Amino acid sequence: MAQINWTKKSLKDLRSINDYISLDSVFYAARFINKLIGRVDQLFEFPESGRMVPEKNDPEIRELIEGNYRIFYRLRKEKIIILRIHNAARRIK
């Protein structure tokens, strides 16, 4: 079973997504944030379930897709680091 750590940037991304969706609906914001977190939780049992990020060409950098968001993470042995949560419609910086 893998250990999951969130970076400060990934937590900031979650807050930003929540704040944006909350402008229309606090209920749906919370619901979507729970979906994102649930998607990350699958990594406990299946750490390699995400695909390698095509732009990075690095086997340690992987991603999960949830809705219009890409959840980037680094996989090192039994440790998973959630790097960013990025809207797929935007360019990666």
N, C-alpha and C positions, 0 to 999 in steps of 0.2 A: 504494500500500500504506500502510495507516494505522499510526501508532505507538500502542501501548497502554501506559498508565500505570495502576498500581494505587494507590489512596489507602491511607493507614494503616488507616482504618476497614474498607476492603474486605479487606485482608489479615488484620485481626483477625477479621472475619467468617469467613474461610476457616479460620483456626485454631480458632475456636469450633465450627464445623461438624465439623471433623476430631476435635476432642476429644470432642464429644458422641457421634458415631458410633463412635469408638474404644472407648467404654465397653462396647459389644457386640462389635465386631470391628475390629481394626486393619487387616486386609486390606480389608474393605469401606469403611472410612473412606478409605483411600488411593485406592481405586478410584473412589469418588464424587468426591473432590477432583480427581482427574485428569479426570473427566467435566466438572466445572464449568470447569476451566481449558481443556479442549478446546473447550468451548462458547464461551468468551471468545476463543479463538484464531481462531474463524471470522471474527471482526471484522477481522482483518488484511486479508482479501480482500473481505469484505462488511460494511463498517461500518454500513450502514443496514439490516441484516437484522433488527434488533430493532424492535419496535413502539414507538410513543410511549407513555409512561406515562400512563394515563387520569387518574390523580389529580393530575398535575402540569400538564397542558395546556401543555407547553413542548416545541417540536419538537427541542430539543437534548437533552432527557432521554428516554432510550429504555431498553428492557429486553429481555432474553432470558429465556426460561423453561427451566429444567432440573429435571425432577422437581417437587418442591414448592418450589423456590427461584426467586426472581426476581433476576436480575442486572441492577442498575441501572447505566447508564453515560451519560456526557455525550459528545456528538459535536460536535466543532468542527473543521471542515475535515478535515485529515488526522490529527487527534489525538483519541484516545479515552481517556477517564478512567473507570476502573471505580470507581463510587461506593460501592456496597454490594451485599451478597448477603443477601437477605432471605427468610425462610421465609414462604411465601404464606399460611399459616394465621394469621399474626400481623398485627396492625394496623401500618401504617406510621406511624412517629413523625415 
